[in-house]
Amino acid sequence: MRTDFDTLELDRVEDHVLVVTLNRPERANAMNTQMGLDLRDLWRDLYVDQEDVRCVILTGAGEKAFCAGGDLKDRDGMTDAQWLHQHAIFEQAVTTMLDVPPPIIAAVNGVAYGGGCEFILLADFAYGATNARLALTEVTLGIMPGACATQMLPRAVGIRRAKEFLLTGAPCSAAEALEWGILNKVCEPAKLMDEALATARKICANAPISIRQAKKSLNVATQVDIRNGYMFELEAYNRMVPTEDRLEGIRAFNEKRKPVYRGK
């Protein structure tokens, strides 16, 4: 897995936890073409080889912004062809993020507008600082969300709330995002990463194959009927029966000790 990205800072804070920081604080961590390329390549690398990363925390550099969305200064004056070229890169970043096997926790440390808000929705779940503000502002700019918000937002908050939030372009507070279901927890800014890390550690202590298979099955649950979803669940379940981790989990339970999972 590459670590030399221009717009991302990667920190392997513990054996199995990778913190990914959107690192353009001078532009409120807004996405330019290079950030799109960097995110696409990072998620692609993690899909191919997790290198024993069992959980990812995605956050923003600085104390004010998680991600302000697409860099509108960078986009000013783009031709149609240039705009579509850049957006195709963003589209690849989105689809590869959806396929990342380890869970992704968004740690929302400030403003998250436009594409920044969509990153939160693309993550498996999210914690937010009390000063976080979220908005999908695209309709106020003559465009619409293009990083899966129209698909992920209704799944998080319901269709009527999604329509109100998206079609007004008005921001919501962290408390409102928690109430609606976009955020799972709201923390004081100084405690945000500690809370995210504590949850990441709990995930990493579990069997990694189990986590990956359960995540796949949960994602399928929102896309198919119950019977076909259950068929997928059984296929995911059966993948774990011949694993060493299953044997270790049962053995550790009976020996009254913590299991040591190796992802095998």
Backbone bond lengths (Angstrom), bond angles and torsions (degrees), N, CA, C in turn:
res aa  C-N    CA-C-N  psi(-1)  N-CA   C-N-CA  omega(-1)  CA-C   N-CA-C  phi
1 M - - - 1.469 - - 1.530 110.25 -
2 R 1.325 115.10 129.52 1.466 119.36 178.32 1.529 110.86 -67.07
3 T 1.329 115.20 150.63 1.466 120.18 175.51 1.526 111.99 -127.97
4 D 1.335 117.45 -4.08 1.463 121.92 -172.74 1.531 111.87 -97.88
5 F 1.318 116.85 59.26 1.459 120.78 -178.63 1.523 110.84 -90.67
6 D 1.320 115.84 144.92 1.466 120.46 -178.28 1.524 112.60 -71.93
7 T 1.334 118.03 -34.37 1.463 121.09 -171.14 1.529 113.27 -117.01
8 L 1.316 116.47 4.16 1.458 121.34 179.27 1.519 109.78 -125.54
9 E 1.316 115.43 143.22 1.463 120.68 171.78 1.521 107.89 -111.95
10 L 1.322 116.69 124.87 1.458 121.83 -179.85 1.513 110.17 -108.32
11 D 1.321 115.62 133.37 1.460 120.70 -178.10 1.522 108.64 -137.16
12 R 1.310 116.32 113.37 1.474 121.08 175.34 1.523 106.80 -83.46
13 V 1.337 116.00 83.98 1.463 120.56 -170.36 1.520 112.05 -69.47
14 E 1.314 117.02 -29.03 1.454 122.81 176.06 1.520 107.48 -142.02
15 D 1.336 117.09 176.23 1.461 120.06 -174.21 1.522 112.94 -53.09
16 H 1.338 116.91 -39.06 1.457 119.53 -170.98 1.525 114.00 -118.02
17 V 1.323 118.36 2.82 1.466 122.06 -175.86 1.524 109.77 -111.64
18 L 1.330 115.95 126.85 1.463 121.87 176.95 1.527 108.64 -113.28
19 V 1.333 116.95 121.76 1.458 121.75 174.09 1.523 108.11 -97.57
20 V 1.326 115.67 123.12 1.465 122.63 178.16 1.519 107.60 -109.92
21 T 1.330 116.72 119.95 1.459 121.74 -177.66 1.526 109.90 -111.79
22 L 1.328 115.80 121.53 1.462 120.69 172.25 1.520 107.10 -67.10
23 N 1.328 117.43 118.75 1.467 119.58 -163.58 1.532 112.66 -121.92
24 R 1.329 115.17 67.51 1.470 121.79 169.28 1.535 107.72 -134.24
25 P 1.324 117.69 60.87 1.469 119.89 -172.56 1.524 113.47 -62.03
26 E 1.327 117.09 -26.32 1.469 119.79 179.74 1.526 111.40 -68.78
27 R 1.343 117.77 -16.07 1.463 122.96 177.87 1.526 110.58 -122.73
28 A 1.330 116.43 30.39 1.470 122.51 -179.75 1.524 111.41 54.80
29 N 1.348 115.77 33.52 1.462 122.97 179.12 1.527 112.88 57.98
30 A 1.339 115.93 28.43 1.462 120.63 177.87 1.529 109.77 -66.48
31 M 1.321 114.72 151.98 1.457 121.26 -175.56 1.521 111.47 -87.15
32 N 1.324 116.15 122.02 1.454 120.84 167.83 1.525 108.26 -106.88
33 T 1.307 116.76 -176.49 1.463 119.54 -177.75 1.519 111.59 -59.79
34 Q 1.322 116.88 -40.05 1.458 119.92 -178.37 1.525 111.37 -63.96
35 M 1.331 117.34 -39.47 1.466 118.74 177.77 1.527 110.67 -64.33
36 G 1.322 116.46 -37.80 1.458 119.36 175.66 1.519 111.64 -60.04
37 L 1.325 116.74 -44.62 1.458 120.88 178.05 1.523 111.51 -64.21
38 D 1.332 115.64 -42.34 1.465 119.78 -179.04 1.524 111.56 -63.95
39 L 1.337 116.65 -44.51 1.463 119.71 179.48 1.529 110.74 -65.65
40 R 1.322 116.22 -43.61 1.464 119.44 177.97 1.523 110.95 -56.26
41 D 1.332 116.73 -46.14 1.454 120.66 -176.80 1.526 111.64 -70.11
42 L 1.318 117.27 -38.43 1.462 120.36 178.83 1.529 110.77 -62.97
43 W 1.337 116.57 -50.76 1.467 119.14 -178.55 1.526 110.47 -63.75
44 R 1.326 117.24 -36.95 1.464 120.45 178.32 1.525 110.71 -63.57
45 D 1.337 116.43 -43.21 1.463 120.44 178.22 1.525 110.94 -61.18
46 L 1.335 116.63 -42.66 1.465 120.23 -179.25 1.526 112.10 -68.53
47 Y 1.317 116.85 -29.23 1.463 119.99 176.22 1.527 110.37 -67.44
48 V 1.317 116.40 -40.74 1.459 121.07 -175.91 1.527 111.11 -75.76
49 D 1.342 117.54 -43.96 1.469 121.36 -176.27 1.524 108.67 -148.79
50 Q 1.312 116.56 111.24 1.460 120.48 -178.35 1.531 113.00 -76.12
51 E 1.320 117.95 -15.52 1.468 122.11 -178.95 1.531 110.11 50.41
52 D 1.314 116.69 39.77 1.465 125.64 179.66 1.529 113.26 64.54
53 V 1.335 117.32 19.35 1.471 119.74 167.94 1.520 107.11 -73.86
54 R 1.319 116.23 124.08 1.461 121.06 -177.09 1.524 112.76 -110.72
55 C 1.327 117.04 -11.24 1.461 120.87 176.34 1.525 108.26 -158.08
56 V 1.329 115.59 142.78 1.464 122.47 179.07 1.522 108.50 -118.21
57 I 1.322 116.57 136.51 1.462 122.13 171.73 1.523 107.56 -112.87
58 L 1.320 116.32 123.80 1.466 122.35 -179.43 1.516 109.15 -107.47
59 T 1.343 117.59 123.64 1.464 121.49 -178.94 1.526 109.47 -143.28
60 G 1.341 115.86 -178.38 1.455 120.70 -179.36 1.518 111.72 -118.13
61 A 1.323 116.23 152.59 1.458 120.97 178.52 1.527 110.33 -73.29
62 G 1.324 116.45 145.86 1.459 121.10 178.05 1.523 111.85 87.17
63 E 1.321 114.85 -174.50 1.462 120.76 -174.06 1.525 113.34 -111.95
64 K 1.334 117.80 -2.48 1.459 119.96 -173.22 1.525 114.29 -109.61
65 A 1.319 117.11 -28.77 1.461 119.22 -171.63 1.516 111.77 -136.14
66 F 1.312 115.37 133.47 1.463 122.23 166.63 1.523 108.01 -78.74
67 C 1.334 116.42 -58.58 1.459 122.05 174.74 1.517 108.23 -167.16
68 A 1.324 116.93 126.23 1.464 121.76 -177.25 1.526 112.61 -84.45
69 G 1.339 117.30 7.94 1.469 120.10 179.46 1.516 111.43 93.75
70 G 1.319 115.64 -156.86 1.455 120.13 177.70 1.517 111.20 -65.33
71 D 1.324 117.08 141.85 1.461 122.30 -179.51 1.529 109.08 -74.97
72 L 1.334 116.04 101.61 1.465 120.50 -174.92 1.528 112.07 -71.77
73 K 1.327 117.40 -26.23 1.463 119.30 174.06 1.520 109.91 -67.21
74 D 1.296 116.19 -39.96 1.458 121.58 177.97 1.526 110.69 -66.75
75 R 1.332 116.33 -33.27 1.461 120.71 -176.52 1.531 113.14 -84.79
76 D 1.310 117.19 -16.40 1.460 120.34 -177.23 1.530 110.22 -61.12
77 G 1.332 116.71 124.00 1.461 121.28 178.63 1.512 115.00 88.39
78 M 1.354 117.27 0.64 1.457 119.15 177.57 1.528 110.37 -64.44
79 T 1.300 116.29 142.55 1.459 120.28 170.00 1.528 108.89 -73.40
80 D 1.320 116.28 166.04 1.463 119.80 176.02 1.524 110.91 -56.07
81 A 1.319 116.57 -42.83 1.462 120.88 -178.17 1.527 111.16 -64.67
82 Q 1.338 116.75 -41.05 1.462 120.12 178.87 1.527 111.25 -66.17
83 W 1.330 115.82 -40.82 1.471 120.19 179.31 1.535 109.91 -61.90
84 L 1.336 116.82 -47.57 1.455 120.59 -178.41 1.530 111.63 -66.60
85 H 1.322 116.48 -34.71 1.462 120.24 176.34 1.521 110.38 -62.48
86 Q 1.326 116.48 -47.46 1.462 119.57 179.09 1.520 111.13 -62.91
87 H 1.347 115.60 -43.42 1.461 117.78 -176.66 1.520 111.84 -66.71
88 A 1.326 118.13 -30.72 1.464 120.54 176.10 1.524 110.61 -61.35
89 I 1.322 116.95 -35.39 1.465 120.90 176.53 1.523 109.95 -67.48
90 F 1.352 116.84 -43.64 1.463 120.15 176.56 1.532 110.84 -60.00
91 E 1.320 116.25 -38.93 1.468 120.23 179.81 1.532 110.65 -62.15
92 Q 1.325 116.32 -40.60 1.460 119.38 177.57 1.528 111.02 -65.20
93 A 1.335 116.64 -37.44 1.467 120.19 177.58 1.525 110.85 -63.10
94 V 1.329 116.48 -39.67 1.466 120.91 179.82 1.523 110.80 -65.44
95 T 1.325 117.03 -50.99 1.464 119.37 -175.57 1.522 111.82 -65.82
96 T 1.327 117.50 -35.23 1.466 118.86 177.98 1.530 110.70 -72.34
97 M 1.342 118.11 -34.19 1.465 120.39 176.56 1.526 110.90 -62.74
98 L 1.316 116.98 -39.50 1.463 120.75 179.32 1.525 111.74 -62.76
99 D 1.328 117.11 -25.70 1.462 121.00 -175.86 1.526 113.95 -95.89
100 V 1.335 118.36 -0.84 1.467 120.54 -178.03 1.536 109.42 -62.20
101 P 1.320 118.99 124.93 1.476 120.34 -177.44 1.533 114.75 -65.44
102 P 1.349 121.02 -46.70 1.465 118.70 179.77 1.533 111.42 -70.73
103 P 1.319 118.05 148.05 1.468 120.68 175.54 1.526 111.63 -59.89
104 I 1.318 115.66 145.57 1.463 122.97 177.27 1.521 108.15 -116.33
105 I 1.326 116.04 123.00 1.463 122.61 175.60 1.520 107.77 -105.07
106 A 1.317 117.91 124.17 1.463 120.73 173.40 1.525 108.42 -87.01
107 A 1.327 116.28 126.80 1.469 122.64 174.97 1.524 106.79 -107.79
108 V 1.326 115.95 97.60 1.464 122.41 -168.01 1.521 109.04 -87.71
109 N 1.322 115.76 102.04 1.458 121.76 -170.94 1.523 113.88 -95.61
110 G 1.333 118.09 10.08 1.466 119.74 179.74 1.514 110.24 173.32
111 V 1.321 115.78 -145.82 1.460 121.75 -177.13 1.534 110.26 -61.97
112 A 1.334 115.21 136.21 1.464 121.52 175.86 1.519 107.42 -138.29
113 Y 1.327 115.64 94.03 1.456 121.25 -177.19 1.529 110.01 -111.89
114 G 1.324 115.60 153.70 1.460 120.44 174.81 1.514 111.96 54.18
115 G 1.331 115.74 -125.13 1.457 120.39 179.41 1.508 113.42 -58.92
116 G 1.320 117.87 -27.49 1.460 120.21 176.01 1.516 111.54 -63.63
117 C 1.322 116.47 -41.31 1.458 121.00 175.63 1.527 110.44 -65.28
118 E 1.324 116.04 -35.71 1.460 119.51 179.54 1.523 111.77 -66.93
119 F 1.335 117.89 -34.36 1.464 120.06 174.20 1.520 110.67 -57.50
120 I 1.332 116.63 -39.62 1.463 120.66 179.56 1.525 110.00 -62.79
121 L 1.328 115.97 -43.05 1.456 120.38 179.88 1.526 112.22 -69.43
122 L 1.323 117.44 -29.97 1.457 121.66 178.92 1.526 112.05 -76.18
123 A 1.337 116.73 -26.77 1.460 120.08 177.22 1.526 109.42 -65.25
124 D 1.321 116.27 161.26 1.464 119.84 -179.84 1.518 111.43 -69.37
125 F 1.322 116.92 -36.04 1.457 121.80 168.55 1.518 107.83 -163.75
126 A 1.336 116.32 174.55 1.466 118.93 -169.65 1.511 111.78 -146.18
127 Y 1.341 115.14 142.64 1.453 123.43 168.95 1.526 107.15 -111.95
128 G 1.326 116.87 147.13 1.450 119.99 -178.85 1.511 112.87 -130.50
129 A 1.317 116.08 147.88 1.460 120.89 172.00 1.527 108.97 -75.50
130 T 1.329 115.90 156.75 1.466 120.25 -178.45 1.521 112.21 -61.39
131 N 1.335 117.72 -24.43 1.465 121.03 -178.82 1.526 112.95 -91.15
132 A 1.325 117.48 4.89 1.468 120.24 -179.99 1.525 110.15 -70.03
133 R 1.327 115.45 142.75 1.461 122.27 172.50 1.518 107.42 -133.77
134 L 1.325 115.03 134.53 1.458 121.19 -174.31 1.521 109.46 -120.08
135 A 1.330 115.36 143.89 1.464 119.69 175.96 1.519 109.68 -160.93
136 L 1.315 114.98 148.07 1.461 122.48 168.58 1.524 106.14 -108.63
137 T 1.318 115.48 94.43 1.467 121.86 -168.68 1.524 113.99 -93.45
138 E 1.323 117.13 3.35 1.462 120.07 -170.31 1.529 113.05 -56.80
139 V 1.347 117.45 -39.92 1.471 119.13 -175.84 1.526 111.66 -67.19
140 T 1.318 117.80 -19.24 1.462 120.84 176.16 1.532 111.56 -79.69
141 L 1.340 116.18 -7.32 1.465 121.84 -176.50 1.523 112.58 -115.64
142 G 1.323 116.56 10.05 1.455 119.59 178.46 1.509 114.85 83.46
143 I 1.333 117.13 12.84 1.464 120.77 176.59 1.529 107.77 -129.62
144 M 1.309 117.73 -160.43 1.457 122.32 175.64 1.522 107.41 -147.52
145 P 1.319 118.83 165.97 1.459 119.03 177.61 1.517 111.44 -57.18
146 G 1.333 115.19 138.55 1.464 120.16 -178.23 1.511 113.03 -133.11
147 A 1.353 116.42 19.10 1.466 120.40 178.06 1.523 109.85 -126.12
148 C 1.326 114.91 42.35 1.468 123.85 170.05 1.530 114.57 84.68
149 A 1.336 118.93 7.40 1.466 119.57 -177.83 1.519 112.55 -63.07
150 T 1.339 117.77 -37.03 1.470 118.54 -178.73 1.524 111.51 -66.83
151 Q 1.316 116.97 -17.64 1.457 121.08 177.55 1.523 112.18 -95.54
152 M 1.316 116.87 -42.38 1.465 121.00 -174.04 1.528 112.96 -83.11
153 L 1.327 117.90 -34.37 1.464 119.99 -177.23 1.529 112.42 -62.85
154 P 1.338 120.37 -48.45 1.472 118.70 178.42 1.528 112.81 -60.66
155 R 1.323 116.75 -31.42 1.460 119.69 177.63 1.521 111.41 -67.66
156 A 1.325 116.67 -28.95 1.466 120.86 -178.73 1.525 112.56 -86.34
157 V 1.336 117.29 -39.96 1.469 119.59 -168.75 1.522 113.88 -121.37
158 G 1.337 118.04 -7.47 1.464 120.07 -174.06 1.520 110.38 93.88
159 I 1.325 115.79 154.10 1.455 119.88 -170.69 1.525 112.64 -68.70
160 R 1.326 119.44 -37.79 1.466 120.01 -175.72 1.526 110.89 -71.28
161 R 1.319 117.49 -43.15 1.465 119.98 175.87 1.515 110.11 -64.01
162 A 1.334 116.98 -39.30 1.465 120.41 179.96 1.520 111.14 -61.32
163 K 1.327 116.61 -42.67 1.465 119.47 179.83 1.525 111.08 -63.44
164 E 1.313 117.30 -43.75 1.462 119.84 -179.95 1.524 111.10 -62.34
165 F 1.322 116.78 -47.12 1.460 121.92 -176.60 1.526 111.05 -65.15
166 L 1.319 116.07 -45.55 1.463 120.21 -174.65 1.523 112.01 -76.74
167 L 1.325 117.86 -40.39 1.465 120.15 -173.91 1.518 113.48 -78.95
168 T 1.337 118.66 -20.26 1.467 120.84 174.29 1.520 111.59 -87.09
169 G 1.319 117.33 -29.61 1.459 120.88 -174.93 1.505 113.37 71.75
170 A 1.336 117.44 8.63 1.464 121.73 -176.18 1.527 110.36 -80.64
171 P 1.336 117.21 144.18 1.466 119.92 -179.43 1.520 112.25 -76.57
172 C 1.319 114.98 159.62 1.458 121.47 172.26 1.525 108.80 -124.43
173 S 1.308 115.42 157.85 1.465 121.50 178.03 1.522 109.96 -81.77
174 A 1.323 115.97 169.24 1.460 120.15 175.64 1.525 110.66 -61.53
175 A 1.338 116.36 -39.05 1.466 119.64 179.62 1.517 111.27 -63.25
176 E 1.332 117.04 -40.69 1.464 120.27 177.87 1.524 110.79 -66.80
177 A 1.331 116.74 -42.04 1.461 120.34 179.01 1.525 110.94 -61.94
178 L 1.324 117.12 -34.46 1.459 121.21 175.82 1.525 110.57 -67.14
179 E 1.320 116.04 -46.70 1.472 120.76 -179.46 1.527 111.27 -61.37
180 W 1.334 116.92 -38.34 1.459 120.90 -176.50 1.527 112.80 -77.03
181 G 1.337 116.94 -25.40 1.459 120.07 -179.01 1.511 115.26 109.09
182 I 1.342 117.27 6.26 1.474 119.50 176.23 1.526 109.86 -75.75
183 L 1.329 116.41 -42.62 1.461 122.17 176.33 1.524 109.63 -102.61
184 N 1.330 115.76 147.65 1.462 121.04 176.13 1.522 112.63 -92.63
185 K 1.327 116.12 -24.85 1.459 120.41 -177.10 1.520 108.36 -156.94
186 V 1.344 116.25 146.93 1.461 122.20 174.31 1.526 107.85 -117.60
187 C 1.331 116.03 133.13 1.464 122.09 -174.54 1.520 109.69 -129.88
188 E 1.318 115.79 158.06 1.457 119.56 167.98 1.528 108.71 -61.87
189 P 1.337 118.11 142.77 1.471 119.95 -175.21 1.527 114.50 -50.72
190 A 1.330 116.91 -40.12 1.460 120.02 -177.18 1.523 112.75 -69.51
191 K 1.337 116.99 -17.20 1.462 120.73 -176.61 1.532 112.67 -106.31
192 L 1.337 117.24 -1.95 1.461 120.34 -173.67 1.521 112.52 -58.49
193 M 1.315 117.40 -52.88 1.465 119.46 -176.92 1.521 111.29 -68.03
194 D 1.327 117.73 -34.00 1.472 119.91 176.51 1.523 110.61 -61.15
195 E 1.334 116.11 -42.12 1.465 120.02 179.67 1.529 110.58 -66.63
196 A 1.331 116.64 -43.39 1.459 119.91 179.16 1.529 110.84 -63.92
197 L 1.315 116.93 -41.25 1.463 120.65 179.38 1.523 111.40 -66.23
198 A 1.328 117.03 -38.33 1.463 119.69 179.11 1.526 110.80 -61.09
199 T 1.322 116.19 -41.67 1.464 119.54 178.23 1.524 110.95 -70.01
200 A 1.331 116.66 -40.19 1.469 119.87 177.65 1.521 111.02 -59.15
201 R 1.326 116.78 -39.24 1.471 120.08 179.26 1.533 110.77 -63.65
202 K 1.317 116.97 -40.05 1.468 120.16 178.30 1.527 110.43 -61.90
203 I 1.329 115.49 -42.56 1.470 119.33 178.49 1.522 110.39 -63.94
204 C 1.330 116.00 -44.67 1.466 120.86 -176.13 1.529 112.50 -67.32
205 A 1.324 117.36 -21.90 1.462 120.51 178.76 1.522 111.90 -76.15
206 N 1.329 117.15 -15.09 1.454 121.30 179.97 1.530 110.57 -89.40
207 A 1.306 115.39 168.78 1.467 120.02 -176.73 1.528 110.36 -66.12
208 P 1.337 118.97 121.59 1.469 120.72 -173.95 1.515 114.29 -63.53
209 I 1.332 118.08 -35.38 1.469 119.11 177.75 1.525 108.83 -66.06
210 S 1.327 116.87 -40.61 1.466 120.85 178.31 1.518 110.80 -60.16
211 I 1.340 116.97 -43.65 1.464 121.26 -179.35 1.529 110.34 -62.80
212 R 1.318 116.84 -46.06 1.468 119.94 -178.82 1.520 111.59 -63.82
213 Q 1.331 116.74 -44.03 1.462 120.11 -178.11 1.530 111.32 -68.74
214 A 1.334 116.78 -39.01 1.465 120.08 178.41 1.525 110.70 -65.71
215 K 1.343 117.22 -39.29 1.464 120.34 177.87 1.527 110.41 -61.74
216 K 1.313 117.56 -44.99 1.465 120.23 178.43 1.523 111.11 -58.61
217 S 1.326 115.50 -44.91 1.456 119.70 -176.94 1.519 111.36 -67.00
218 L 1.328 117.53 -39.79 1.460 120.89 177.14 1.524 111.35 -63.02
219 N 1.320 116.93 -39.80 1.467 119.70 178.45 1.522 111.66 -64.29
220 V 1.318 116.55 -39.19 1.460 120.38 179.06 1.529 110.83 -65.84
221 A 1.332 117.25 -30.07 1.468 121.25 -176.09 1.523 113.01 -57.77
222 T 1.318 117.89 -28.17 1.463 120.81 -178.87 1.525 112.59 -87.85
223 Q 1.319 116.96 0.10 1.456 120.07 -172.66 1.525 114.35 -117.83
224 V 1.325 118.10 -17.23 1.460 120.72 -175.34 1.524 109.82 -133.18
225 D 1.332 116.67 171.93 1.463 120.94 176.06 1.523 110.17 -73.64
226 I 1.324 116.67 167.79 1.459 121.41 -173.19 1.528 111.95 -61.26
227 R 1.309 117.88 -43.03 1.465 119.16 -176.57 1.528 111.49 -63.55
228 N 1.341 117.39 -46.19 1.463 119.12 178.57 1.522 111.18 -69.15
229 G 1.332 116.39 -34.75 1.451 119.11 174.99 1.519 111.92 -62.02
230 Y 1.330 115.91 -39.25 1.462 119.54 178.82 1.522 111.06 -67.25
231 M 1.320 117.00 -37.10 1.456 119.54 176.67 1.534 110.65 -61.33
232 F 1.341 115.88 -40.41 1.465 119.25 176.88 1.526 110.13 -65.11
233 E 1.333 116.10 -42.04 1.467 120.06 179.12 1.529 111.22 -58.11
234 L 1.322 117.06 -42.68 1.460 120.09 -179.45 1.525 111.63 -65.18
235 E 1.336 116.27 -39.13 1.463 118.95 176.35 1.525 110.87 -63.15
236 A 1.336 116.09 -41.26 1.463 120.51 178.07 1.526 110.63 -65.54
237 Y 1.325 116.09 -40.41 1.468 121.84 179.43 1.527 111.07 -62.30
238 N 1.328 115.90 -47.23 1.467 120.04 -175.87 1.522 112.43 -64.29
239 R 1.340 116.27 -22.49 1.471 119.99 177.27 1.527 111.11 -62.69
240 M 1.327 118.05 -24.20 1.466 121.31 -175.08 1.519 113.55 -92.20
241 V 1.319 117.67 -17.06 1.467 119.70 -175.96 1.528 112.48 -57.70
242 P 1.349 120.47 -45.14 1.468 119.42 -178.08 1.533 114.85 -85.76
243 T 1.321 119.26 11.72 1.463 119.93 -175.17 1.529 112.48 -85.20
244 E 1.313 115.72 153.38 1.460 121.67 173.64 1.531 110.69 -64.92
245 D 1.330 116.18 -33.70 1.466 119.40 -179.20 1.527 112.09 -62.71
246 R 1.340 117.12 -35.89 1.467 118.46 177.36 1.523 110.39 -63.13
247 L 1.316 116.67 -44.61 1.459 120.54 178.50 1.521 110.95 -61.98
248 E 1.339 115.68 -41.42 1.463 120.22 -179.82 1.517 111.24 -65.19
249 G 1.327 117.44 -41.23 1.455 120.87 -178.86 1.514 112.18 -62.35
250 I 1.317 117.66 -45.46 1.463 121.50 179.88 1.525 110.80 -69.05
251 R 1.332 115.67 -40.70 1.466 119.83 179.25 1.527 110.86 -63.30
252 A 1.340 116.36 -44.93 1.469 120.23 -179.20 1.527 111.07 -63.53
253 F 1.330 116.86 -38.78 1.464 120.28 177.92 1.531 110.51 -59.79
254 N 1.298 116.12 -46.17 1.462 119.99 -177.41 1.521 112.72 -73.07
255 E 1.333 116.32 -26.20 1.476 120.02 177.72 1.514 112.00 -91.00
256 K 1.340 115.93 2.68 1.474 122.73 177.01 1.528 111.54 54.97
257 R 1.352 115.54 52.40 1.459 122.14 176.73 1.519 108.91 -140.67
258 K 1.330 115.84 167.72 1.452 120.05 176.87 1.530 109.97 -75.53
259 P 1.313 118.24 135.30 1.460 120.10 178.49 1.531 111.31 -71.80
260 V 1.307 115.34 152.36 1.459 122.22 173.88 1.523 106.85 -116.13
261 Y 1.337 115.69 103.24 1.453 120.71 -176.16 1.521 111.22 -93.25
262 R 1.318 115.78 138.99 1.460 121.63 -176.67 1.521 113.04 -118.31
263 G 1.304 116.64 3.82 1.458 118.91 179.27 1.510 113.66 69.15
264 K 1.344 115.93 33.50 1.457 120.76 -178.75 1.522 109.64 -129.19
